Amino acid sequence: MRLIAFIIVFSILLIKLTGCQTVKNKTDEIVKKENEKLSQFIGQPASELKIVMGLPDNEYKSDTGTKVFVYKTKKYGIPCERKFEISNNDMVIGFVSKGCF
């Protein structure tokens, strides 16, 4: 009886561990695609970013004096926020993406 219980518990743990790894792999793949997509804007004029992404939801000056464009969306009720740093000569120099997939 103990052997059967051990096999059942071991099987459940094995299924959970492999399931978590699958979710992690899929999440990593989605993040990689998101970063590849947004990396294409690096070195491009801010006007090109606005053509593709539209007008930002928010725009402000960072502590370093550069502009930051903020784009907010929701997918399946999960908020997504993309921030692009714009240099003083209006070129995209960086980005941060949170919650986007």
N, CA, C and O atoms as CSV, one atom per row, in Angstrom:
chain,resi,resn,atom,element,x,y,z
A,1,MET,N,N,0.829,-1.198,0.000
A,1,MET,CA,C,0.000,0.000,0.000
A,1,MET,C,C,0.871,1.257,0.000
A,1,MET,O,O,0.576,2.226,-0.700
A,2,ARG,N,N,1.958,1.230,0.801
A,2,ARG,CA,C,2.851,2.379,0.851
A,2,ARG,C,C,3.545,2.601,-0.485
A,2,ARG,O,O,3.782,3.738,-0.891
A,3,LEU,N,N,3.863,1.523,-1.153
A,3,LEU,CA,C,4.520,1.626,-2.447
A,3,LEU,C,C,3.602,2.317,-3.464
A,3,LEU,O,O,4.063,3.146,-4.248
A,4,ILE,N,N,2.342,1.988,-3.455
A,4,ILE,CA,C,1.383,2.616,-4.368
A,4,ILE,C,C,1.247,4.101,-4.051
A,4,ILE,O,O,1.212,4.927,-4.963
A,5,ALA,N,N,1.171,4.445,-2.773
A,5,ALA,CA,C,1.070,5.855,-2.371
A,5,ALA,C,C,2.322,6.616,-2.787
A,5,ALA,O,O,2.237,7.750,-3.258
A,6,PHE,N,N,3.486,5.992,-2.615
A,6,PHE,CA,C,4.750,6.622,-3.016
A,6,PHE,C,C,4.784,6.865,-4.520
A,6,PHE,O,O,5.196,7.935,-4.968
A,7,ILE,N,N,4.362,5.899,-5.284
A,7,ILE,CA,C,4.344,6.035,-6.747
A,7,ILE,C,C,3.390,7.148,-7.171
A,7,ILE,O,O,3.711,7.928,-8.068
A,8,ILE,N,N,2.239,7.228,-6.546
A,8,ILE,CA,C,1.269,8.280,-6.876
A,8,ILE,C,C,1.836,9.654,-6.545
A,8,ILE,O,O,1.762,10.565,-7.370
A,9,VAL,N,N,2.399,9.818,-5.353
A,9,VAL,CA,C,2.971,11.109,-4.951
A,9,VAL,C,C,4.129,11.473,-5.859
A,9,VAL,O,O,4.237,12.619,-6.294
A,10,PHE,N,N,4.994,10.518,-6.150
A,10,PHE,CA,C,6.139,10.772,-7.030
A,10,PHE,C,C,5.668,11.184,-8.427
A,10,PHE,O,O,6.232,12.096,-9.030
A,11,SER,N,N,4.646,10.518,-8.933
A,11,SER,CA,C,4.114,10.841,-10.264
A,11,SER,C,C,3.536,12.257,-10.292
A,11,SER,O,O,3.754,12.998,-11.250
A,12,ILE,N,N,2.813,12.626,-9.262
A,12,ILE,CA,C,2.233,13.972,-9.197
A,12,ILE,C,C,3.334,15.027,-9.155
A,12,ILE,O,O,3.254,16.033,-9.861
A,13,LEU,N,N,4.346,14.810,-8.345
A,13,LEU,CA,C,5.471,15.755,-8.272
A,13,LEU,C,C,6.198,15.865,-9.601
A,13,LEU,O,O,6.564,16.965,-10.015
A,14,LEU,N,N,6.408,14.763,-10.264
A,14,LEU,CA,C,7.083,14.758,-11.555
A,14,LEU,C,C,6.283,15.552,-12.593
A,14,LEU,O,O,6.852,16.327,-13.361
A,15,ILE,N,N,4.983,15.356,-12.610
A,15,ILE,CA,C,4.121,16.081,-13.549
A,15,ILE,C,C,4.166,17.581,-13.273
A,15,ILE,O,O,4.256,18.380,-14.205
A,16,LYS,N,N,4.105,17.965,-12.004
A,16,LYS,CA,C,4.147,19.387,-11.654
A,16,LYS,C,C,5.472,20.021,-12.041
A,16,LYS,O,O,5.492,21.131,-12.574
A,17,LEU,N,N,6.570,19.342,-11.786
A,17,LEU,CA,C,7.881,19.906,-12.108
A,17,LEU,C,C,8.073,20.078,-13.605
A,17,LEU,O,O,8.582,21.110,-14.041
A,18,THR,N,N,7.681,19.099,-14.399
A,18,THR,CA,C,7.841,19.226,-15.842
A,18,THR,C,C,6.875,20.261,-16.404
A,18,THR,O,O,7.198,20.941,-17.378
A,19,GLY,N,N,5.704,20.388,-15.808
A,19,GLY,CA,C,4.741,21.401,-16.249
A,19,GLY,C,C,5.261,22.800,-16.005
A,19,GLY,O,O,5.097,23.677,-16.853
A,20,CYS,N,N,5.887,23.026,-14.859
A,20,CYS,CA,C,6.457,24.340,-14.547
A,20,CYS,C,C,7.563,24.688,-15.525
A,20,CYS,O,O,7.664,25.838,-15.952
A,21,GLN,N,N,8.391,23.726,-15.890
A,21,GLN,CA,C,9.482,23.977,-16.834
A,21,GLN,C,C,8.922,24.341,-18.202
A,21,GLN,O,O,9.471,25.206,-18.884
A,22,THR,N,N,7.841,23.694,-18.608
A,22,THR,CA,C,7.213,24.010,-19.888
A,22,THR,C,C,6.699,25.441,-19.897
A,22,THR,O,O,6.902,26.161,-20.875
A,23,VAL,N,N,6.042,25.863,-18.835
A,23,VAL,CA,C,5.538,27.237,-18.732
A,23,VAL,C,C,6.694,28.221,-18.771
A,23,VAL,O,O,6.607,29.248,-19.444
A,24,LYS,N,N,7.778,27.925,-18.058
A,24,LYS,CA,C,8.945,28.805,-18.044
A,24,LYS,C,C,9.541,28.920,-19.445
A,24,LYS,O,O,9.890,30.017,-19.882
A,25,ASN,N,N,9.657,27.803,-20.145
A,25,ASN,CA,C,10.209,27.832,-21.504
A,25,ASN,C,C,9.349,28.678,-22.431
A,25,ASN,O,O,9.875,29.458,-23.225
A,26,LYS,N,N,8.031,28.532,-22.339
A,26,LYS,CA,C,7.132,29.322,-23.185
A,26,LYS,C,C,7.226,30.803,-22.838
A,26,LYS,O,O,7.230,31.651,-23.731
A,27,THR,N,N,7.301,31.120,-21.549
A,27,THR,CA,C,7.421,32.514,-21.122
A,27,THR,C,C,8.726,33.116,-21.629
A,27,THR,O,O,8.741,34.239,-22.133
A,28,ASP,N,N,9.817,32.373,-21.497
A,28,ASP,CA,C,11.114,32.857,-21.976
A,28,ASP,C,C,11.087,33.119,-23.478
A,28,ASP,O,O,11.676,34.091,-23.951
A,29,GLU,N,N,10.411,32.261,-24.224
A,29,GLU,CA,C,10.308,32.427,-25.675
A,29,GLU,C,C,9.513,33.689,-26.025
A,29,GLU,O,O,9.881,34.423,-26.943
A,30,ILE,N,N,8.436,33.935,-25.301
A,30,ILE,CA,C,7.616,35.122,-25.541
A,30,ILE,C,C,8.406,36.389,-25.231
A,30,ILE,O,O,8.354,37.356,-25.991
A,31,VAL,N,N,9.133,36.387,-24.122
A,31,VAL,CA,C,9.950,37.550,-23.742
A,31,VAL,C,C,11.033,37.793,-24.787
A,31,VAL,O,O,11.311,38.940,-25.137
A,32,LYS,N,N,11.639,36.733,-25.281
A,32,LYS,CA,C,12.677,36.871,-26.313
A,32,LYS,C,C,12.110,37.527,-27.576
A,32,LYS,O,O,12.734,38.419,-28.151
A,33,LYS,N,N,10.924,37.078,-28.003
A,33,LYS,CA,C,10.291,37.661,-29.193
A,33,LYS,C,C,9.945,39.128,-28.970
A,33,LYS,O,O,10.123,39.956,-29.863
A,34,GLU,N,N,9.449,39.449,-27.770
A,34,GLU,CA,C,9.112,40.834,-27.431
A,34,GLU,C,C,10.357,41.710,-27.495
A,34,GLU,O,O,10.315,42.807,-28.051
A,35,ASN,N,N,11.452,41.239,-26.934
A,35,ASN,CA,C,12.696,42.009,-26.947
A,35,ASN,C,C,13.247,42.184,-28.359
A,35,ASN,O,O,13.764,43.249,-28.695
A,36,GLU,N,N,13.141,41.142,-29.190
A,36,GLU,CA,C,13.585,41.255,-30.580
A,36,GLU,C,C,12.757,42.297,-31.325
A,36,GLU,O,O,13.294,43.100,-32.089
A,37,LYS,N,N,11.454,42.276,-31.098
A,37,LYS,CA,C,10.549,43.232,-31.757
A,37,LYS,C,C,10.882,44.668,-31.347
A,37,LYS,O,O,10.982,45.553,-32.197
A,38,LEU,N,N,11.053,44.894,-30.045
A,38,LEU,CA,C,11.299,46.247,-29.558
A,38,LEU,C,C,12.724,46.713,-29.839
A,38,LEU,O,O,12.964,47.914,-29.958
A,39,SER,N,N,13.670,45.787,-29.947
A,39,SER,CA,C,15.060,46.146,-30.243
A,39,SER,C,C,15.205,46.780,-31.624
A,39,SER,O,O,16.159,47.516,-31.874
A,40,GLN,N,N,14.273,46.499,-32.505
A,40,GLN,CA,C,14.330,47.067,-33.852
A,40,GLN,C,C,14.196,48.590,-33.829
A,40,GLN,O,O,14.598,49.259,-34.781
A,41,PHE,N,N,13.634,49.145,-32.749
A,41,PHE,CA,C,13.469,50.591,-32.658
A,41,PHE,C,C,14.740,51.299,-32.189
A,41,PHE,O,O,14.870,52.510,-32.372
A,42,ILE,N,N,15.674,50.570,-31.592
A,42,ILE,CA,C,16.900,51.186,-31.102
A,42,ILE,C,C,17.644,51.807,-32.285
A,42,ILE,O,O,17.857,51.161,-33.311
A,43,GLY,N,N,18.034,53.076,-32.121
A,43,GLY,CA,C,18.740,53.793,-33.178
A,43,GLY,C,C,17.830,54.428,-34.217
A,43,GLY,O,O,18.302,55.110,-35.127
A,44,GLN,N,N,16.533,54.207,-34.086
A,44,GLN,CA,C,15.560,54.789,-35.013
A,44,GLN,C,C,15.040,56.115,-34.449
A,44,GLN,O,O,15.070,56.329,-33.237
A,45,PRO,N,N,14.569,56.994,-35.318
A,45,PRO,CA,C,13.985,58.251,-34.831
A,45,PRO,C,C,12.694,57.990,-34.039
A,45,PRO,O,O,11.984,57.018,-34.295
A,46,ALA,N,N,12.410,58.856,-33.096
A,46,ALA,CA,C,11.189,58.741,-32.298
A,46,ALA,C,C,9.955,58.820,-33.187
A,46,ALA,O,O,8.921,58.234,-32.867
A,47,SER,N,N,10.053,59.529,-34.285
A,47,SER,CA,C,8.914,59.623,-35.206
A,47,SER,C,C,8.556,58.250,-35.779
A,47,SER,O,O,7.378,57.951,-35.975
A,48,GLU,N,N,9.557,57.420,-36.048
A,48,GLU,CA,C,9.311,56.062,-36.545
A,48,GLU,C,C,8.595,55.228,-35.480
A,48,GLU,O,O,7.693,54.451,-35.795
A,49,LEU,N,N,8.998,55.391,-34.231
A,49,LEU,CA,C,8.339,54.695,-33.122
A,49,LEU,C,C,6.870,55.094,-33.051
A,49,LEU,O,O,6.002,54.243,-32.858
A,50,LYS,N,N,6.592,56.383,-33.207
A,50,LYS,CA,C,5.208,56.863,-33.154
A,50,LYS,C,C,4.389,56.364,-34.333
A,50,LYS,O,O,3.190,56.125,-34.195
A,51,ILE,N,N,5.021,56.205,-35.488
A,51,ILE,CA,C,4.303,55.685,-36.654
A,51,ILE,C,C,3.853,54.247,-36.392
A,51,ILE,O,O,2.718,53.882,-36.697
A,52,VAL,N,N,4.734,53.447,-35.835
A,52,VAL,CA,C,4.441,52.033,-35.618
A,52,VAL,C,C,3.582,51.809,-34.372
A,52,VAL,O,O,2.602,51.065,-34.417
A,53,MET,N,N,3.948,52.450,-33.264
A,53,MET,CA,C,3.281,52.204,-31.978
A,53,MET,C,C,2.137,53.186,-31.702
A,53,MET,O,O,1.325,52.946,-30.809
A,54,GLY,N,N,2.065,54.262,-32.440
A,54,GLY,CA,C,1.058,55.283,-32.177
A,54,GLY,C,C,1.578,56.304,-31.177
A,54,GLY,O,O,2.737,56.254,-30.763
A,55,LEU,N,N,0.717,57.218,-30.800
A,55,LEU,CA,C,1.103,58.212,-29.807
A,55,LEU,C,C,1.233,57.547,-28.442
A,55,LEU,O,O,0.425,56.686,-28.096
A,56,PRO,N,N,2.245,57.939,-27.660
A,56,PRO,CA,C,2.401,57.328,-26.339
A,56,PRO,C,C,1.269,57.719,-25.400
A,56,PRO,O,O,0.668,58.783,-25.550
A,57,ASP,N,N,0.982,56.859,-24.435
A,57,ASP,CA,C,-0.031,57.145,-23.430
A,57,ASP,C,C,0.462,58.187,-22.433
A,57,ASP,O,O,-0.331,58.913,-21.831
A,58,ASN,N,N,1.769,58.250,-22.268
A,58,ASN,CA,C,2.377,59.194,-21.339
A,58,ASN,C,C,3.769,59.538,-21.863
A,58,ASN,O,O,4.412,58.724,-22.526
A,59,GLU,N,N,4.222,60.739,-21.560
A,59,GLU,CA,C,5.552,61.182,-21.962
A,59,GLU,C,C,6.106,62.052,-20.839
A,59,GLU,O,O,5.421,62.947,-20.344
A,60,TYR,N,N,7.347,61.786,-20.438
A,60,TYR,CA,C,7.954,62.583,-19.378
A,60,TYR,C,C,9.457,62.637,-19.552
A,60,TYR,O,O,10.025,61.892,-20.351
A,61,LYS,N,N,10.105,63.525,-18.799
A,61,LYS,CA,C,11.563,63.640,-18.796
A,61,LYS,C,C,12.116,62.755,-17.687
A,61,LYS,O,O,11.595,62.747,-16.572
A,62,SER,N,N,13.169,62.013,-17.996
A,62,SER,CA,C,13.798,61.160,-16.991
A,62,SER,C,C,14.761,61.992,-16.142
A,62,SER,O,O,14.972,63.176,-16.405
A,63,ASP,N,N,15.331,61.369,-15.140
A,63,ASP,CA,C,16.304,62.047,-14.282
A,63,ASP,C,C,17.542,62.480,-15.063
A,63,ASP,O,O,18.202,63.451,-14.694
A,64,THR,N,N,17.854,61.768,-16.133
A,64,THR,CA,C,19.029,62.094,-16.942
A,64,THR,C,C,18.734,63.154,-18.006
A,64,THR,O,O,19.638,63.579,-18.725
A,65,GLY,N,N,17.490,63.574,-18.107
A,65,GLY,CA,C,17.117,64.612,-19.057
A,65,GLY,C,C,16.614,64.111,-20.390
A,65,GLY,O,O,16.284,64.909,-21.267
A,66,THR,N,N,16.548,62.798,-20.559
A,66,THR,CA,C,16.014,62.260,-21.807
A,66,THR,C,C,14.498,62.115,-21.693
A,66,THR,O,O,13.949,62.084,-20.591
A,67,LYS,N,N,13.835,62.027,-22.830
A,67,LYS,CA,C,12.390,61.815,-22.842
A,67,LYS,C,C,12.100,60.322,-22.693
A,67,LYS,O,O,12.896,59.478,-23.105
A,68,VAL,N,N,10.962,60.017,-22.105
A,68,VAL,CA,C,10.496,58.635,-21.994
A,68,VAL,C,C,9.067,58.582,-22.510
A,68,VAL,O,O,8.192,59.303,-22.030
A,69,PHE,N,N,8.842,57.714,-23.496
A,69,PHE,CA,C,7.502,57.465,-24.012
A,69,PHE,C,C,6.981,56.206,-23.339
A,69,PHE,O,O,7.680,55.194,-23.285
A,70,VAL,N,N,5.758,56.262,-22.825
A,70,VAL,CA,C,5.152,55.119,-22.150
A,70,VAL,C,C,3.920,54.675,-22.929
A,70,VAL,O,O,3.022,55.469,-23.211
A,71,TYR,N,N,3.898,53.393,-23.270
A,71,TYR,CA,C,2.762,52.784,-23.960
A,71,TYR,C,C,2.159,51.740,-23.031
A,71,TYR,O,O,2.865,50.856,-22.546
A,72,LYS,N,N,0.848,51.840,-22.781
A,72,LYS,CA,C,0.170,50.904,-21.892
A,72,LYS,C,C,-0.940,50.190,-22.648
A,72,LYS,O,O,-1.715,50.809,-23.377
A,73,THR,N,N,-1.001,48.886,-22.462
A,73,THR,CA,C,-2.071,48.072,-23.037
A,73,THR,C,C,-2.463,47.014,-22.012
A,73,THR,O,O,-1.831,46.883,-20.964
A,74,LYS,N,N,-3.513,46.265,-22.329
A,74,LYS,CA,C,-3.937,45.135,-21.506
A,74,LYS,C,C,-4.245,43.976,-22.426
A,74,LYS,O,O,-4.860,44.149,-23.478
A,75,LYS,N,N,-3.815,42.789,-22.023
A,75,LYS,CA,C,-4.141,41.579,-22.759
A,75,LYS,C,C,-4.605,40.552,-21.745
A,75,LYS,O,O,-3.882,40.235,-20.800
A,76,TYR,N,N,-5.798,40.035,-21.935
A,76,TYR,CA,C,-6.411,39.087,-20.996
A,76,TYR,C,C,-6.469,39.666,-19.587
A,76,TYR,O,O,-6.356,38.930,-18.607
A,77,GLY,N,N,-6.646,40.981,-19.483
A,77,GLY,CA,C,-6.743,41.652,-18.192
A,77,GLY,C,C,-5.404,41.897,-17.515
A,77,GLY,O,O,-5.367,42.418,-16.400
A,78,ILE,N,N,-4.305,41.533,-18.166
A,78,ILE,CA,C,-2.963,41.728,-17.601
A,78,ILE,C,C,-2.369,42.995,-18.190
A,78,ILE,O,O,-2.248,43.099,-19.410
A,79,PRO,N,N,-1.989,43.974,-17.347
A,79,PRO,CA,C,-1.429,45.221,-17.867
A,79,PRO,C,C,-0.036,45.016,-18.467
A,79,PRO,O,O,0.794,44.280,-17.934
A,80,CYS,N,N,0.184,45.683,-19.576
A,80,CYS,CA,C,1.469,45.658,-20.272
A,80,CYS,C,C,1.955,47.101,-20.362
A,80,CYS,O,O,1.198,47.995,-20.740
A,81,GLU,N,N,3.222,47.322,-20.014
A,81,GLU,CA,C,3.787,48.664,-20.090
A,81,GLU,C,C,5.129,48.607,-20.801
A,81,GLU,O,O,6.024,47.857,-20.412
A,82,ARG,N,N,5.253,49.409,-21.848
A,82,ARG,CA,C,6.508,49.525,-22.601
A,82,ARG,C,C,6.992,50.960,-22.479
A,82,ARG,O,O,6.249,51.902,-22.758
A,83,LYS,N,N,8.241,51.120,-22.062
A,83,LYS,CA,C,8.834,52.448,-21.945
A,83,LYS,C,C,10.013,52.537,-22.896
A,83,LYS,O,O,10.875,51.658,-22.921
A,84,PHE,N,N,10.041,53.605,-23.675
A,84,PHE,CA,C,11.136,53.848,-24.606
A,84,PHE,C,C,11.858,55.120,-24.193
A,84,PHE,O,O,11.230,56.152,-23.956
A,85,GLU,N,N,13.184,55.042,-24.107
A,85,GLU,CA,C,13.982,56.222,-23.782
A,85,GLU,C,C,14.405,56.885,-25.085
A,85,GLU,O,O,14.918,56.234,-25.996
A,86,ILE,N,N,14.180,58.194,-25.154
A,86,ILE,CA,C,14.448,58.977,-26.357
A,86,ILE,C,C,15.547,59.975,-26.043
A,86,ILE,O,O,15.436,60.734,-25.080
A,87,SER,N,N,16.619,59.986,-26.850
A,87,SER,CA,C,17.742,60.889,-26.621
A,87,SER,C,C,17.352,62.327,-26.949
A,87,SER,O,O,16.267,62.583,-27.472
A,88,ASN,N,N,18.247,63.259,-26.636
A,88,ASN,CA,C,17.987,64.677,-26.898
A,88,ASN,C,C,17.891,64.991,-28.386
A,88,ASN,O,O,17.297,65.998,-28.770
A,89,ASN,N,N,18.475,64.132,-29.232
A,89,ASN,CA,C,18.342,64.337,-30.684
A,89,ASN,C,C,17.235,63.458,-31.282
A,89,ASN,O,O,17.267,63.124,-32.467
A,90,ASP,N,N,16.255,63.088,-30.440
A,90,ASP,CA,C,15.040,62.348,-30.843
A,90,ASP,C,C,15.295,60.970,-31.460
A,90,ASP,O,O,14.626,60.579,-32.416
A,91,MET,N,N,16.253,60.246,-30.915
A,91,MET,CA,C,16.512,58.873,-31.342
A,91,MET,C,C,16.188,57.923,-30.180
A,91,MET,O,O,16.437,58.243,-29.018
A,92,VAL,N,N,15.636,56.766,-30.506
A,92,VAL,CA,C,15.329,55.760,-29.483
A,92,VAL,C,C,16.654,55.131,-29.031
A,92,VAL,O,O,17.423,54.620,-29.845
A,93,ILE,N,N,16.903,55.178,-27.716
A,93,ILE,CA,C,18.171,54.642,-27.205
A,93,ILE,C,C,17.986,53.479,-26.231
A,93,ILE,O,O,18.969,52.858,-25.828
A,94,GLY,N,N,16.745,53.173,-25.845
A,94,GLY,CA,C,16.523,52.047,-24.936
A,94,GLY,C,C,15.046,51.799,-24.711
A,94,GLY,O,O,14.199,52.613,-25.079
A,95,PHE,N,N,14.750,50.662,-24.100
A,95,PHE,CA,C,13.368,50.320,-23.793
A,95,PHE,C,C,13.314,49.380,-22.600
A,95,PHE,O,O,14.288,48.705,-22.268
A,96,VAL,N,N,12.152,49.355,-21.968
A,96,VAL,CA,C,11.850,48.418,-20.889
A,96,VAL,C,C,10.430,47.934,-21.130
A,96,VAL,O,O,9.540,48.727,-21.437
A,97,SER,N,N,10.221,46.648,-20.992
A,97,SER,CA,C,8.906,46.065,-21.206
A,97,SER,C,C,8.526,45.243,-19.974
A,97,SER,O,O,9.301,44.404,-19.516
A,98,LYS,N,N,7.311,45.494,-19.435
A,98,LYS,CA,C,6.855,44.766,-18.255
A,98,LYS,C,C,5.466,44.187,-18.501
A,98,LYS,O,O,4.549,44.902,-18.904
A,99,GLY,N,N,5.323,42.914,-18.261
A,99,GLY,CA,C,4.018,42.266,-18.331
A,99,GLY,C,C,3.489,42.041,-19.731
A,99,GLY,O,O,2.313,41.724,-19.907
A,100,CYS,N,N,4.344,42.202,-20.731
A,100,CYS,CA,C,3.883,42.087,-22.124
A,100,CYS,C,C,4.181,40.699,-22.665
A,100,CYS,O,O,5.266,40.155,-22.464
A,101,PHE,N,N,3.205,40.142,-23.350
A,101,PHE,CA,C,3.394,38.848,-24.001
A,101,PHE,C,C,2.557,38.760,-25.236
A,101,PHE,O,O,2.580,37.741,-25.925
